[in-house]
């Protein structure tokens, strides 16, 4: 679904209520496949209003000095970085390395987290398992691949790809 709206009608004395409304709309759309375009008048907006707008949306586009500028929220930047990190780890594991056929699909996912440098707690949270379960998988992977420690495990996977 695509939605387009504008806030030209919002007077400054209603700005706080409008921002709260937008946050609620954003929350209600969070699990939906929706692209929404919100337009605002920069001439009628204060600097604080512009910051509120940018914060309320995943990204913002503004025309400044005749050129378009793309602004992203910190959350979107972090998500893109995480996707890039995971993609890199999965790229590494998609290439065969000695012993890869011995690993279960779940162990390969755990190994991807190890290769990308996640801590035990971080990897367990990402995979939705307990840190103890993750440690069990790590021990099983190391035993199957004949490595002594995590550094040896990562070196083996990276050196062979």
Secondary structure, 3 states (H helix, E strand, C coil): CEEEEECCCCCHHHHHHHHHHHHHHHHHCCCCCCEEEEECCCCCCCHHHHHHHHHHCCEEEEEECCEEEEEECHHHHHHHHHHHHHHHHHHHHHCCCCCHHHCCHHHHHHHHHHHCCCCHHHHHHHHCCCHHHHHHHHHHHHHHHCCCCHHHHHHHHHHHC
